[in-house]
């Protein structure tokens, strides 16, 4: 049994039984201490560090402490020993024993412990756990035992703070960086579930596994050495955290890089491309925090509004780390393809039925006096008059893109009567949820304003592999659609040939609600399937609720919510829907 509470103040007592234990001082990157709430029999409850009893006469070796850390269910490795103490304790049955304790600093990425590996006694005695800040630890008084634990923690953290220095420089020789492998284990994954057919947003559900997931670290180790060959890294920065001559960790920030998808060709954002720290015994708490703050300062100096970080479904500790830094969950990509930084073999061998979800975390770099971005011109468009189009039988024709003047005469403007409001549920831990809200004053949205007119598409892109569809009823145009495929430079296509994009779909106002949109959609999906595509991808926004309902009825799944996709339209979030083009036993039905 592990002793509970403070030691007994007594002189030397020869002949007492000897017990050995390790106390785990578990600290996250924010320098918070993980404490457990103990309810021992016959005693008042108290908070204390995780404790692990070792075999009699045994010292706290690395292997023993590592086993104790793994039993907490956290992804962490033991750090340096802080100190050792020898005290007399009274066990629950009154037996007096001399207990030799080894206090070990355990740097941890954060997260929540799991009771899956605990003993029955620990399950009975431990009732809760909590991450404590340094100020809370010092203010807790007798609630935390033993009494010297706050001082032990404080001395260790202060020593680390005084010695960590972060410097910035260009990407050159990264062999030292590659020798620090990134975290590649996980106790589970974060699943993404569409709520209410997608109209309710995307919920995050953590699924825990008994065994640790381990990836091939050899390919991870090669990544930093490839970055300068695969990207223009002249505007990138490598940050190095040092204590004296020791390298404790590093981070890489990407900025103003053509072709980098996460940057979207914009100079108002930088990407925290990579962050890693040294392993035991060189790792010290606070290094990740120092690197993140240095990355934010570097991006702010270049006029960026956002510092963006990406995590994946298997990085169960990542959300906690970035939320503690003040980041917001900005985007969920449910069907993300293999990352642009993955090995080519990983992309080719990726399971067609599974793409690992990705999450984008946005850190706002604005200062107190910086202005908000100017909102878009909502309501500036005018709703065209609805000319009645007699819809009896709809015929759909298709062909290559030519002159689009006739196509552009079909209005795409619509009246916005309600919007889907996006909420980062539980600060993002539970996903991005959406709720429909009816507007007091409707306004008109017209996608053809500005550079988005159909006549401009052929000037901006190579449309030789695009297809235009036209719907006719009683000899009059009732609607149209355009599909983009296999076109370099189109961000939505992601450089993939198994993906087509429904670039445009419009129905004449007088023909809406009679199945014209459904006929066009089916024709576009059939053509994309004929090109060997697995997915048809469609973009819309939270201000186009009727379109969201239509795509859900047509069998599409909501794959992406991006709150910050449109800098000039802060009230609109990007929604991307996916239609699985694999053979179906039943075609979806819908009307538009």
N, C-alpha and C positions, 0 to 999 in steps of 0.2 A: 504494500500500500504506500502511496506517495504521501509524505507529510503535508499537512495543511496548516497555513498560518505562519506566524513569526516564530523564530527559534526561542527556546527557553534560555533565559539568562542564568547561567550556572557556571560554576568552576569546572575544573577538569574532573571527569568521572571515568576512571579506568574500568575496563571490562564491559563497556556497553557494546551491544551489537552494532555493526557498521553497515550502512547502506550507501549506495552511490547513485546519483541521479544527474541528469542534465536539465537545466532550465533554459528554454529557448526564448531568447529575446528577439521576437519576430517583428521586423520593422519594414514598412513599405516605402516606396520612393518619396512619399510626402512626409516621411519621418514620423509616421504614426505607429504606435505600439499595439500589437494584438494581444488582448487579455481575455481570459475566460472567467466566467462567473461560477465559482465553486459553492456547492451547498453540502458540506460534509456533515455526517450524522453527529448530532449533539453540539453543533457549533453554529455561530452566526455566519451567513454567507459573506463572501469577499471575492475580489478580483485578483487574479495572479497570472503570471506567464505560464505558457505550456510547460508541462513537466513530464519527464520520461525516466522511469527507474531503469538502471543498468544492473547487470549481474553483480553479485557480491564480490567486492575486492577489485572490481574492474574500473579502469579509468574511462573517461568520456572520449573514446577514439573517434576518428572521422567517420568510420563505418557505422558505429553505434549512433552517433548524432544524426547522420544522414537518414538512418532508418527511422529515428524518432521524428524527423521533419516530414518524411513521406507519410507517416501516420496521421499528420494533421490534414492531409488532402490538399495542401497548397503546393504550388510550383515554386520551389525555392531550394537553395543549397546552403549548408552551414558556412558561416564566415569565421572570423577569428574568435578565439576564446577571450572573453572579457576579464574574467577573474575566477578564482576558486574560493569556496568558503567551506568551513567545517563547523557544524552546529549540532546541538542536542535538540531533538524534537520529541514531542509526545505524539504517538500515533492515536488513532481513534479509540483503540482499546486501552489506552493509558500507558502502553509500553514505551519506555524511553530508549531512544536509539541515537547514535552519532551518525549524522547524515552529511556526507561529503557531496557538495554541489559544484558543478562546473557550469558557469554562465557562458552561453555561446550566442554571439550575434548572428541572426539569420536574416540576411537581406531577402526581401520577398517582393514580387511584382504587384502584390495586392490580391484581391479576390476574397472569397469566403471559404472558410475551412469546412471540411466534410467529416462527419462522424462515422463514415463507413469502415474505418480501420480502428476504431476505438475499442477498448475492452469493455465488458459489461459494467465494471465498476466506474469507469470514466463516463459512460453513458448515464449512469444513475446520479453521479455527483455533479457533472458539468451541465448547467442549465442554459447558458447563453454565452455569446462571445460578442466582442465589439472592438473596433479600431479606435484608439485614444490618441489625441494630439498630445504634444509635450506639455502644453499648458494644462490640459485636463488631467494628465498624470500627476503633475505637481499639486494641483488643487484638490485631488481626491482624498488626501490624508489617509485615514485608517481603512478606507474602502479597498486599498491596494496593499497586498502583502506579498513578500516580506517588506518591511519598512524601507530597506535600502534599495529596492528595485528602481525607483525613479532616479536616484543618484547614479546608479550603475548605467542606466540607459543614457542619461544626460551627458555623462562624461564621454561615452563612446561617440555619440552623435556630434558633440561639440568638437571633438578631435578631428572627425571627418570633415566637418564644415570648414575648419581653419585651413585644411591642407588641400582642398580640391580647387583647381584652377582650370577654366575652360578657355581654349584659344581657337581661333578660326583661321582657315587657310584654304587654298585651292586644292582640287583633287589632283594628286600626283601619284606618288607611290603609296598604294593602299594595302600592301602586303601585311603590315601590322594590323590593319583594320580587319582584314579577312581572317586573321588568326583568332579573332573573338567571335565565336559562333553565336548566331541569334538564338533566342529561346525557340526550341522546336518540339516542345512537349505540351500536352494538354490533358486535362482530366475530363474533357467532354467537348461539346460543340454548341454553337448558338444556331438554332433553327429559326427560319423565317416563315411565318404563317400569314396568309392573306385573310383579313377579317371582312366578313360580309361580302364575299366575292371580290374583294379589292376595294370596294367603296368605303370600307371602314379603316383602310390603311394596312400597314404591315406590322405584325406583332413579333417580338423576339422571345424565344423560349429556350432556356438552357437545358441541355440534355447531358447528364453526367455519365461517365463511363468508369468501370472498375479499373481497367488497365490504362496506362499512360499511352498516348498516341505519339509515336516517334517517327519523324521524317528522316529522309536521307540527308545527313548533314554535309556530305561531300559536295553536293551541288550548291548548297547554301554558301559554303566556304569559297566557292569560285565566283560568286556573284559580284562582289566589289571590284574584282579585277576585270570584269567585263563592262562595267558601266561606262568608262571613258571610250570604249570601242563602239558601243551601241548607241550612245547619246552624245549630243553636243554639251559637254559639261563645263564650258567656259564660264557660265554663270552659276555654277554649283559651288557649294561650300562644304568642307569637312570640318567638324568640330571635334576637338580632342580634350578630354577631361584627364587631368594629371594630378598626381600628388607627389611632389618632388620629381623624380625621374620615372616614376611608374605611370603607365597609361592605364587609367581606370575605366575608360569607356569612350565611345565616339558616336557621332550622329552626322548624317548627310542631309543637306537641304537643297532641293532643286528649285530653280527659278528661271523664268523667261527662256524656255527651251522649246523650239518648234517641234511639233509632232508628239509631244508628251501629253497623253490623254488626260491625265489628272489636272494639268494646267489649263487645258482648253484654249490655248493660245492667248491667255489673258495675263497681264502684268500686275493685276491686283491681288494675286495669290502666289504663295510659295508652298511647296510640299515637303513635309518632313519625310524624306524618302526612306530613311533607315535610322534606327537607334539601337545600340547594343552596348553591353558593358562586359567588363572582364569577369571571368569566373573566379571562384574560390582559389587561392586565398586573397586575391587582389581586389575583389569587389567590396565596395563600402556603400552604405545607404546614403541616399541623397544625390548620387551621381546622375541618375536618370532625370531627376528634377532639375539639376543644374544644366544638363544638356538641353532639356526642353526649353527652359527659359532663355538660354543662349540662342537657340534656333529661332525663337520668337523675336528676340531683339534684332537678330541679323535680318530677318524678313521685314521687320518694321522699318529698319534703316533704308530699305529699298522701296519704300512706299507701298508695301503690300497691305491689303485690308484683312486678308485671311492667311492663317497657317493651317494647312490641311494635313491630316494624318489618316492613314488607312489601316484597318484591321480586318481580319478574316474570321470566318465562322469558328475556326479552331483556336483562335486567340481569346480564350475566355477571360483572361486578366486585362486585356487591352481596354475594354470599355471603362472599367473602373479607374485605370490610370489616367486616361484622357479626361474623364469627367472631373476627377479630382484636380486636374490642372485648369479647369474652367472652360473646357471645350464643350461644344454642342454637337449632338448627333445631327448631322446635316443631310445625310443621304444613306439610303439602303439600296444596295444592288443585289437583288435576290438571285438573279441568274447570271452572275458575273462570269465571264469566260476566263480561262487561265491568264494570269497577270502578264503584262508586257515584260516583266522582269523574270518570268519563269523560263526554265530551260526549253528550247525548241521541242525536245522529245516529250516534255510534259504537255505541251499544247497538242501535239499530234496524237498522243495516247490518252487524252482526256476522255473521260466517260461522257458519251453523248447525252446521257440522261441526268448528269449531275454537274453543276458548276458551283463552285464554292462561293457562298454569299460574301460580299464585302461591305464594309461600313466606313463611311467617311466622317471624320470628326473635325469640326471647324473651330479654330481659336480666333476670336475677334481681336485684331491688333490695333483697333482705333483707340486713341487717347480720349480723355474726358471732353476736350474741345472740338474733336473731329466731327464734321457734319455727317448725317445719315445720307445714304445714296438717294438721289432724286427719284421719286416714283414715276412709273410709266404713265402714259397719257390714257388712262382708263376713261372710256366714255367718249373719246374723240371721234370714233367712227359713227356712221349713220346706217341704220338698218334699212336695206333696200326694200322696195315695195314687193310684196309677194304676188307674183303673176301666176295665176292658177295654171298648172300643167296637168292636162287630163292623163291620168295614169291607169292604163288598162294592162297591157303586156309590156314588160320592160325588156329591151334588147340591149346587150352589152357588147360593144366592139372594142378591139384593142389593136395597138400598133406602136411603132417607135415614136419618140417625141419629135414633133416638128414645130411649126409655128403654133404658139400657145395662145394667140389672141382670142380665138373662139372659145377655148377652154376657160380663159380668165373671165369671160363674160358671165359665167355661172357664179353667182355670189357665194362667198363662204362666211360672210358676217352672220353673227347670231346675237341674240339678246341674252345677257348674263342676268339670270334671276336668282341664282343661288350659287354658293361656292363651297368647296370642301376645305375646311380649316384643319391644318396639320398641327398636331401637338406631339412634342417629344415626351412620351409617357414615362413618368418616373425619371425625368431628366435624360431619357434615352435608354435606360436599362430595359424597358419593356417595348421599345420600338417607336415607330412614328404612326400614330393613330389619326384617323380623319373623321370629322363630323360635319354633316351638311348644315349650312346656315342660309336661311332665306334673306335676301337683301331688301332693305326698305326702298332703295332707289335703284332699279335695274339700269344697266348700261350696255353699250354695244361693243363687241370685240370683232375686229376684222383682221384676219391673218394675212391678207393681201397688202397691207400697208407697208411702206418702206421697201426694203430690198427683198422681201419675200414674195414678190409678184411672180406668177408662173413664167412670164416672159424673161425673167432674169436667170432662171435655173440653168439654161444652156450656156450662159456666159460665165457662171460660177463653177460649173462642174462638167466633167465628161459624161454626157447623158446617153452615150451610145448603147449602154446596156440597161437603160431604163425602159419602162413600159407605161403607156398611157391607156386608160380605159374610159370609154364614154358610154353613158346610159341614155337610151332613146326611148321615148314613148309617143306614139301617134305622130312620128316624124319630127318630134321636137326634142332638143337636148334637155335631159332631166337631171344629169349629174355626171361626175367624173372622178377618176382616181389615178394616181401615179405611184408606181413602185420603183424604188432605187435598188440596184444590186451591183456588186462587184465594181465599185468605183473608188479608186484611190482618192484620199483627201476628204471623204465624207465620214465625219466622226461617228455618226450613228451606226455605220456599218462595221466599225471596229476592225477593219482590215480582214474580215472573214468572208468566205464564199458560201458558208452554210447559213447565211443570214441575209434576209431582204428587209427593206424598210418600206412601210406604207407611207410614202412621203406626203401624200395629200389625198384627201377624200372630201368631196363637196356635193351637196344636193341642192338643186334649185329650191328656193323658199316655198314655192307653190306645190312642189312635189314631195316635200318632207313628210315622213310618217306613212309612206305607202310602199315600203320595201325596196326603194331604189338604192339606198345605202347598203342594205344587206346583199343585194345582187352584185353591186360593185365590189364589196368586200370579198365575197366568195370567188369572184373572177380573179381578183388580185392574189388571193391565197392559192388558188389553183395554178396560176402562172408561176408563182414563187416555188411551189412544190415541184413544178416541172423543170425548174432550173437546178434541182437537187438541194434546195434549201431545207433546213430543219426547222427554222424559226422565221416567223413574220413579226417584225418589231414595229410598234406604233407609239408615237409621242403625242401626248396631250397635256393639259394643265388642270390645276384644281379649280379654275374658273369655268371649265367646260364640263359641267356635270352631265348633261345629256349624252355627250360623247363617251364619257366613262361608263355610263349605264349601257350604251350601245355595245361597246367593246366587250364588256362583261357578258352580255347576252350572246355575243357571237363566239363565246368560248375562250376568250383571251384571259390571261392571268396577269395581275399586276406584278411587275418585276422590279420597278425602281420608283422610289420617291426621293427627289432631290430638292431640298428647301431653298438652296442658294444657286440654282442653275441660271437664273436670269438677273444679273446685277441691276438692270434698270427697271425691273418689275418685282420689287420685293414682296408684293402681295400675291405673287403667283409662284407655285411650286411645280416642278416638272414631274409628270407621271409617265412612265413607259410601260406599255402592255406588250405581252408576248403571246403569239398563237403558235402552238405546237403543230407543225405540219406533218408529223408522223401519221401514217394511215389511221383513219378513224372508222369506227363501226357506225357512227351516227354523225351527220353534219349538224352543227349548231344552227339555230333559227334566230332571227331577229328582224327588226324593222327600223328604218330610218327614212 
